[in-house]
């Protein structure tokens, strides 16, 4: 239920990725590559709308592990 209330856009992304949550506050995002290696961690000040840059990431598919005050959600992200 929590996963349906968190949006990741644009997806695929080139520069900036935005996160928005209807009910939970976003605390942190951990970005993992296809080999399950941690690429980057971004902390937020417990907000329902957040943005971060993916300009430094290589093109490919990533997993976003989104920590909220109501639990963790995993979402896919394509970087072009």
Order of alpha helices (4+ residues) and beta strands (2+ residues): beta-beta-beta-beta-beta-beta-beta
